[in-house]
Amino acid sequence: MKSSQRITRLHLNDNKNDEFLLIGIVSAEPDYKLSLAINSKFRINLKNSEPVSIRKEEKNNLSFSRFSDSSKAHELIYTLISNRAGKDFLLKKLKNVDYLFVIHDMENEKSYEEVASSLREIECISAIFNIDINTLKDKHLQHIIC
């Protein structure tokens, strides 16, 4: 007897439709010091992770540092990405922004005002900006929201 095969359908979540908050940070501090300051303020654990790599020319790659925390304790994914690599920028329209702070899975957890007021209390941060993804058109935006 031939057994019939069962077909099981899996529904995968598309992470690009998840809610997230994108904040631009201006700071003269290096990325590791800024990540430590954010860690202590938000009680999270940003760790150095795989950098964002972009091919500029045939043999030349740009590397932008990335610090991430995706622990299950707070159900949010925090990411701090450098916007500068030498004289080059990840998002060229945001040349005044040094770092991009992304909070994924923002389902009624925190509002921009709550996060912004906490970030303003950190001494090494000079300014913060709420960045609207819908108005920002950049080919490297996919590296931030993935």
C-alpha positions as CSV (number, residue, x, y, z in Angstrom):
1,M,0.0,0.0,0.0
2,K,1.2,3.4,-0.8
3,S,0.8,6.0,2.0
4,S,-0.5,9.3,1.0
5,Q,1.6,12.3,1.7
6,R,0.3,15.1,3.9
7,I,0.8,18.6,2.8
8,T,1.4,21.1,5.6
9,R,1.2,24.8,5.0
10,L,3.3,27.1,7.0
11,H,2.6,30.7,7.3
12,L,5.7,32.8,7.6
13,N,5.7,36.2,9.1
14,D,7.1,39.0,6.9
15,N,9.3,41.1,9.2
16,K,9.2,44.0,6.8
17,N,5.6,44.7,7.9
18,D,6.4,44.7,11.6
19,E,6.1,48.0,13.5
20,F,9.3,49.7,14.2
21,L,10.6,53.1,15.4
22,L,13.6,54.7,13.7
23,I,15.5,57.4,15.5
24,G,18.5,59.4,14.3
25,I,21.1,60.1,16.9
26,V,23.8,62.8,16.9
27,S,26.8,62.0,19.1
28,A,30.5,62.5,19.0
29,E,31.2,59.4,21.1
30,P,32.4,56.2,19.5
31,D,29.8,53.5,18.9
32,Y,30.8,51.2,21.8
33,K,30.5,54.1,24.4
34,L,27.1,55.1,23.0
35,S,25.9,51.5,23.1
36,L,27.0,51.2,26.8
37,A,25.1,54.5,27.6
38,I,21.9,53.2,25.9
39,N,22.3,49.8,27.6
40,S,22.3,51.4,31.1
41,K,19.4,53.8,30.3
42,F,17.1,51.2,28.7
43,R,18.3,48.2,30.7
44,I,19.0,46.3,27.6
45,N,22.1,44.4,26.3
46,L,23.3,45.9,23.0
47,K,26.2,43.7,21.7
48,N,28.5,44.1,18.8
49,S,27.0,42.1,15.9
50,E,27.6,41.6,12.2
51,P,28.2,45.0,10.6
52,V,26.2,46.3,7.7
53,S,28.4,45.7,4.6
54,I,27.7,47.5,1.4
55,R,29.6,47.1,-1.9
56,K,30.7,50.5,-3.1
57,E,32.9,49.5,-6.0
58,E,34.2,46.3,-7.4
59,K,36.8,45.7,-4.7
60,N,35.7,48.2,-2.1
61,N,33.2,47.4,0.6
62,L,31.9,49.8,3.2
63,S,31.3,48.5,6.7
64,F,28.9,50.2,9.2
65,S,29.0,49.0,12.8
66,R,25.9,47.4,14.3
67,F,25.0,46.6,17.9
68,S,21.9,44.5,18.6
69,D,19.8,43.2,21.4
70,S,17.0,40.7,20.7
71,S,16.6,39.0,24.1
72,K,13.1,37.5,24.8
73,A,12.8,39.3,28.1
74,H,11.4,42.5,26.7
75,E,10.0,41.2,23.4
76,L,11.6,44.1,21.5
77,I,14.5,44.1,19.1
78,Y,16.9,47.0,19.6
79,T,19.6,47.9,17.0
80,L,22.1,50.7,16.9
81,I,23.7,51.2,13.5
82,S,26.5,53.7,12.6
83,N,25.5,56.0,9.7
84,R,29.2,56.8,9.0
85,A,32.1,54.8,7.6
86,G,34.9,57.3,7.1
87,K,33.6,59.9,4.7
88,D,30.8,57.7,3.5
89,F,27.2,57.5,4.8
90,L,24.8,54.6,5.0
91,L,21.8,57.0,4.4
92,K,23.2,59.9,2.4
93,K,20.2,62.1,3.0
94,L,20.8,61.9,6.7
95,K,24.4,63.3,6.8
96,N,23.8,65.1,10.0
97,V,22.9,61.9,11.8
98,D,25.8,59.8,13.3
99,Y,23.8,56.7,14.4
100,L,20.4,55.1,13.7
101,F,18.5,53.5,16.6
102,V,15.9,51.0,15.5
103,I,13.3,49.4,17.8
104,H,11.4,46.6,16.1
105,D,8.1,45.0,17.1
106,M,6.6,48.3,18.5
107,E,3.1,46.9,19.1
108,N,1.9,49.5,21.6
109,E,5.0,49.1,23.7
110,K,6.7,52.4,23.7
111,S,5.9,55.7,21.9
112,Y,8.4,57.9,20.3
113,E,8.0,60.5,23.1
114,E,8.9,58.0,25.8
115,V,12.0,56.8,23.9
116,A,13.0,60.3,22.9
117,S,12.9,61.6,26.5
118,S,15.0,58.7,27.7
119,L,17.6,59.3,25.0
120,R,17.7,63.0,25.7
121,E,18.8,62.2,29.3
122,I,22.0,60.5,28.0
123,E,24.8,63.0,28.3
124,C,26.8,61.9,25.2
125,I,23.8,62.4,22.9
126,S,23.6,65.9,21.3
127,A,20.4,65.6,19.3
128,I,17.8,63.0,18.2
129,F,15.4,63.0,15.3
130,N,12.3,61.0,14.5
131,I,12.8,59.5,11.0
132,D,9.8,58.8,8.9
133,I,10.5,55.8,6.7
134,N,7.7,56.7,4.3
135,T,9.3,60.0,3.3
136,L,12.9,58.6,3.2
137,K,13.9,57.2,-0.2
138,D,17.3,55.5,-0.1
139,K,18.6,52.3,-1.6
140,H,20.3,51.3,1.6
141,L,17.2,51.5,3.7
142,Q,16.7,47.8,3.4
143,H,19.8,47.1,5.5
144,I,18.2,49.0,8.4
145,I,14.7,47.6,8.5
146,C,15.5,43.9,7.9
